[in-house]
Amino acid sequence: MSEVLSWVFAVLFVLVVIAWYLSYTAARVDRLHVRLSGTLAALDARLVRRAEAAVELANSGLLDGATSLILANAAAESLEAPAEHGEARELAENDLTEALDLALTPDVVSSLRSSALGEDVLGRLSSACLRVQLARRFHNDAVTDVRRMRRTWTIRLFHLAGHTPMPHTVEFDDASPEHLVAV
């Protein structure tokens, strides 16, 4: 009788340990998904700020008319792009990066730096571009962590991630114009 009781307690102990481990792992996956949501929200905020800084530069009167129009259109497309990150959003962000690169040639940057307004606008734009790069990097690191965790056999076997879709990295050209970096 005592041998059967000890086996029952041993089995119960093992089941409790397994249940605790699965609960801990599910909570960890949930925390990673919450972190992922936070990094995506931060990236969205930084992309909006970069587009607003580009609109501010385009409307400052410091650029020629054609350049201002191209930059304003690219920034407007970025602001109007779908909120979810997909091909349309990434194309809009690539277009804004390209427009910034075309608008901020060495001559234009040096002439903008000669005025206080130009220096201020360039400073905000430079800061916004750098923050976009950092936010995208943090988001992609969070995606990598979630994907690595969700590939483990315990999470797949016990469906600990629920029905949450597998996240994807955000890929677009977020390089600051090379002449802007020296601001």
N, C-alpha and C positions, 0 to 999 in steps of 0.2 A: 504494500500500500504506500509506504513512504517513497519507494523508488518511483512509482507512478506519479506521485505528487511532485517529486523533484523534477521529473521530466516535464510535467505540466507547467511548473514555474519557469523552467529553462526555456520552453517554447514561448511562453507568454513574454518573458524577458526579451527574447530575440525579436518577437513581433513588435514589442514596444520600441525597441531600438530601431528597427526598420521603419516604423511609422514616424518616429522622431526624425530620422534622416530624410525621409521623403518630404515631410513637412518643412524641414529646414531648407531643403533644396528647392522646393516650390516657392518658398518665401524669397530665396535668393534670386531665382529667375524673375519673380515679380519685381524685386528691387531693381534688377538690371533693366527691365522694361520701363519702369518709372524713370530711371536715369536716361534711358533712350528718348523718352517723350520730352524730358527737360532739355536735352541737347538739341532735339529737333526744333523745339520752340525757340531756343536761343539762336539757332541758325536762321530761322525765319525772321526773327527780330533784327539780326545783323544784316540780312539781305535787304530788308526794308530800309534800314538806315543807310546802307550803301547807295541804294537807288535814290533815296531822298537827297543825299549829298551830291549825287550826280545831277539831279534836277536843280539843286541849288546852284551848282556850277554853271549849268546850261542857262539858267535864268539870271545869272549875275551880270550879264552884259560884258563880261571880260573876254568872251570867245567870239569868233566871227559867227555870222548868222547860220551858215550851213553846218558848221561843227556843233553849234548849240542845238540845232534842230535834230541832228543825228543822235546826239547824246540824250536829249530830252525824250526822243522816241524810244530809244533803247531802255531808258530808265522807266518810262511809262509802261512798256511791255513787261519789264521785270515786276513792277508793282501790280500789274493786272494779271500776271501769270497765276495759274491755279495754285491753291494753297498746298495741295499734296505734291510731294516731290516725285516727279516723273520726267518723262522726256520733254514735255512742253516747258516745264519750269526750268530744267537744265539748259534748254536751248535759249530761253530768255536771259538767263544769267550769263551764258557764254556770249550772247550778243552784247550785253552791257559791258562785259569785260573787254570785248573787242572794240566797242565804241570808246571806252575810256582810253584804251591803248592808242587808238587812232587820234583822239582829241588831244591827248597830253604828250605832244612831241617835245623834244628838248627846248626848242625855241619858245613854244607856248608856255611851258612850265617856268622858264626863266623870266618871261615877261609877266606871268602871274605872280611870281615871287617878288617882283619889284613894287607891288602895291600891297597895302595892308589888307584890303578885302581879299585879294587873290591869295595872299599867304594864309589867311584865315580859312578860306574855302578849301584850299589845298590841304591844309592840316586836318580838317574834318574828313575830307575824302580819303586821305592817306590812312587815318585812324580807322575809318569804316572798312576800308579794304583789308587792312591787317586783321581786324576783328572777324571779318567773314572767313578769312583763311583759318584762323584759330578755331572758330565755331565749327567749321566743316571738318577740321581735323579731329576735334573732340567728339563730334557726332559719329564720324566713321570709326573712331576707336571704340565708342560705345556699341556700335553695330557689330564690330568684330568680337567684342566680349560676349554679346548676347548670342551670336551665331556659334561661337566656340562652346559656350555653356549648353546651348540647345542641341548640339551634336552628340552629347554624352548619352550613353545607352539608357541610363536610368530615367532621364527626362523624356526620351523618345518612348521607352517601354511603358511608363506610367502616365504619359500624356500630361506632364507637369506644367507645360506651357499653355495648356488649354487649346483654344482655337485661334490664338494670336498668330497672325501671319509672320513668316520669317522676314526680318527687316533686311533692307538693302542699303548699301552705301550710297551717298549722294556724290555724284561725279560731274563736275563742271569745271571750267577754267576759272580759277579765282585769283590768278596772279595779278598783283598790282602792276600798273604801268611802271616800267623800269626807271623812268625819269622821276616818278612820284616818290619812289622809295627814299630818296635822299632828303625829303622834306623834314 
